[in-house]
Structures are given as structure tokens and as C-alpha cells.
Amino acid sequence: MKKIKLLSLFSGIGAFEEALKEIGVDFDLVNYCEFDDKIAKCYSLIHNEPLSKNLGDINKVDETSLPDFDLMTFGFPCQTFSIAGKREGFNDETRGNLFFESVRIAKYKQPKYMIAENVKGLLSHDKGETFRIVIETLNKIGYNTYWKVIKSTDFDIPQARERVFIVCIRKDIDNKNFNFPEGRQTNKTVKDILEDLPRKEMKSSLKPYNNPTYFTK
């Protein structure tokens, strides 16, 4: 089976990449895009990819020079849409318009598939107008979109976290049969996923966090 060619934007340490590996998707990374140099080094170490594949600042990416790819992932910055932030949305000059930088690349390269992820607050931001613009914009550049709020606890992860996922399929290849998988509440606890370390070694690994900075009252 032919490997999928992947472009990863706003890569962080590669959550999408780990998810693809977890479900057995064979892929080749054409490039990743991470603004923070330290995080980019972590990404390259974790995924055994050269730093030369990092595109850096997405605002400076020349879409005409990118190799072809089948799938683009983009967890565009969420702070500006989160209920925990100022909720400036597209008016945030630093982060709010990075979604449109993703669109610029997708419009030119026309990958078969895209997957985006963001905070649940994206749906309600500006009374739903922001999300309407996101979906309408993706539609205009040639994609059918499918979205759903997914709870991590429904997919065997012992953490209460809700995120909206948007799956985009290019209209000319979409058979309109896509459905999100159905999850179920996990019985796992954090203890189930921790490494089985001797108590002494465990205490040592947690020592850097044993200070009031990390305490809650």
C-alpha cells in the first residue's frame, strides 16, 4: 500500500503524527512547521526527522515551493478562541489569522485530506460566527467538512478534555460516507498509564515539580 505523504502545521511535538502511528497509518513526512526552535528540536528527536524539514514561521512559508502531499494536519493556535483567554479570535494579530495561513497553503496545494483540531470554544466564539467563517472558507477552497466535539475520556484516555475536530475531504474524491468513530467512556485511571517505576526512582522523576509553583489551593 502506498504511503501517505504528510504535511504537519503547528506541529508542537507531533500529536497528530503519534495518532497516525497508533492507528497504523503508514506515512512519510514531507515537512513540519513549528515556530518555536526548542519545540522543533523535541519534535525532530521524538520522530527521528531532520531539523531541515521544519518550515519555521508559517507566515513565511512559500506554498509554491512545497512538495506534494496527501494529508495536511493543522491544530491552529487555540488560545485566541478559548474561554480561558481574551477570546479576540481573528482580531488577534499574532495568532488569530494563522488559520488563513493554513488555508493559503491548502488552496494552492489541494491535498486530498486535511484534519484540524481546536478548543471547543471555537464553536461558540462570536456567537458562532467564527466557526461559520472557518467552515465556509474550507468549502470555498474545495473541501467538504465534517466536524465533531470529541471527549478524550470516550477514547480510553484518562483525561477530561474536549476538542473540536474538523475532517476535510476534497470534493472531487469525497463519497460522503465519512463518519466519526463512536467512543465509549474509559475505565482507565492515570495510574494505569504511568510507568511502573520503583518508588525511589518515581520520587526522583517528580522532584522538579515539588515546589509551590505547581500547587493548587
N, C-alpha and C positions, 0 to 999 in steps of 0.2 A: 504493500500500500504506500502511495506517495506521501512523503512527509508534508505537513502543513508548514508554510512559511509565515512566521510571526513577527509583527512589529509591536513592540511594547512601549506605550507612552505613560508618563508619570509613573515610572516603574517601581519606585521605592525599592524594596528588597525582593520584589517579584512574586507577589501573592497570586496573580493570575497564572504565572508560569508554574508555580507549585501545584495549583489546582489542576492544570492540564496534565501534569505528570501523574497526579493522584488518580485521575480517571483513565489514564493510559493513552493519552493523545500524543502521538509522535510528531514532534515539530522541530524546525530549525529556526533559530532566532536570527533575523536579518539585522536588526538594530534594537537597542533600547534607548530610552530617553529619560534621564534623571538629572535634574538641575544641581542637586547637592553632591559635591565631589566625594564627600565621605561616604554617603549612602551608595553612590555609584561604585565605589571600591568594594563595599559589602556585597552589592549585587553581583559583581564580577567574580568575587571569591565564592559566593554561595552557588552560582550557576555555572562556574567554570567557563566564563566568557571573557574575552579580552576587553580592557577598558576602551579600546579603539572603537568598539561597537556602540559606545554611548554617544548620543546625539547632543547631550547637554541641554541648553536652553531651547525649549520648543519654539519660542518666538523667532529663533534664528535658523530653524530647520528649513532647508531648501527642498521642498517636496519633489521638485523635478529631478533631483539627483538621487532619490531613494530607489533601492531595488524593488522589484515587485514582491508582494506578499499577499497571502490569502486571508489572514486574520489580523485585526488590529484591536488591541485591548487598551482602554483608557479610563482609568479611575481618576477623572479630572478633579482638581482640588475641591474639597468639600466644605472647608471652614466658612466660606462666604455664604453658604446655604444652610448651615447647621443652626439649630435652635440654640446651641451653646455659644454662638458667635454674634456678630453685629448684624448678620443677615443682609449684607449690602448687595449680594447677588451679582448680577452683571455690572453693577456700578463700582464694584471693587476693581480698581485699575490694575492691580497686581495679579489677582487670581481669578477674578470674575469672568474674564473673557478668554481664559485658556481653553474652554470648551470649543470656542470658534477656531482656535489654532488646530485642534484635533480635526475639526470639520474641513478646514483648509487642506489638510493632508489627505483626508479621506475622499474629498471631492475630486482631487487630481488623480489619486492612485486607484480609487474604486476597488478596494478589496472585496472579496466575496462576503465576508462576515466581519462584524465588529461586536465587541462586548464592552459596555460601560457600566460603571458602578459609582454610586454616590450615597450620601446620607438620606434617610427617609424624609428629612426636612425639605429636600429639593421639591417634593410633590406639593407641599403647601406654601412654598415661598412665593411671596407677592400674590397670594390668593390663587395659586395655581398657574399664574401667567408665565412664570419662568419655565416650568416643566412643559407647558404648551409650546413655548418657543423651541425648546430642545427637540421635542418630537417633530414639530413642523419643519425645523431645519434639516433634520435627518431625512425626512420624507422628500424634501426638495432636492437633495443631492442623490436621490435614487434608492432609498432604503425603506423597507417595511420594518416596523419596530414592534417588539414585544417586551413588555415590562412587568415586573412584579416585585413587591417588597418581600424579601426573604429573611427569615429569622435563623440565626446561626444555630440556635438550640433545636431547630427542627431537622438539622443535618449532622447530628452526632457531635456537635461542638459544645462543650460545657461553658458557654458564654452567652449572655443575653445581649445580642447585637442585631439590629435591624438595618438592612441596606436595600436600596432600590437597585435592581439590575435591569439593564436595557440590552436586549439582544437585537442586533440589526442584521438583516439579511438583504443582500442586493436584490432588487425587484425582479430582475430578469432570470434569477435562479431560484426564487422563493416559491415553494409549493404550498405555502401557507398551512403547513401541518405542524409547525413548531408549537410545543407546549413545555412549560417549565416543569421540572420534576416535582413530585409531591413529597414533602418531607414528613417526618414524624418526630414528636418530642423525644429528646435523648434522655437516657438514664445515666449517662456518664457524669462524673464529677471531675473537678480539677485534679484530684488525687489520681484518677485513672490515667491521666496523660503525662504526669510528671515522671521523670526518670527515676529509676529505683536506685537512689544513691545512699550510701551509708550516712548515718546521722551527722557524723563529724564533717564529711565532705559536703553534705547539704547545707549545714550551718555556714561553712566557708563560702559556698557559692552565693548565699544570700547576704553575706556580710556587707557588701557595698550599699545595700538598701536599708540597713539597720540604722536609720537616722530619722529624725523628726520630719524631714522634708517629705517623706513618703507616708507619714501617719495621717489618719483622718480622725476627727474628733466627733 
